[in-house]
């Protein structure tokens, strides 16, 4: 599959975060979460559906497919690792860390994420000793 745009990854991540309890997500909730119109959210859902990442039946809740869930989980994990690294290692305030993590998560390599995650783990282990 061709790489998703930043916006499409944000939509997937929003669906993932809003559906953590296993329930489906309403289009209006996604639009509100991302601060965008229902019309643009509807177009994005059509694109994600065409790519096989969501199940989106008209006037029904939206669900992630297994492929969509996997991609959304990885995007969310990247966000969390960057966020935690910025706060715990660089002492950046949480609001800035969240904003920057949201921007960086789309362009950072998996290798960099794994290195940051390893560093965080080692730092926590070192602090515990």
GIUR-V868309 format. One line per field, one symbol per residue. ss: DSSP state (H for helix, E for strand, - for the rest). burial: I if it has 16 or more other ideal C-beta (glycine too) atoms within 10 Angstrom, else O. Layout:
ss=???
burial=???
This chain:
ss=-----HHHHHHHHHHHHH------E-HHHHHHHH---HHHHHHHHHHHHH---EEE-----EEE-HHHHHHHHHHHHHHHHHHHHHHH-----HHHHHHHHHHH-----HHHHHHHHHHHHHHHHHHH-
burial=OOOIOOOIIIIIIIIIOIIOOOOIIOIOIIIOIIOIOOOOIOOIIOOIIOIOIIOIOOOOOIIIOOOIIOIIOIIIOIIOIIIIIIIOOOOIOOOOIOOOIIOIIIOIOOOOIOOIIOOOOOOOOOOOO
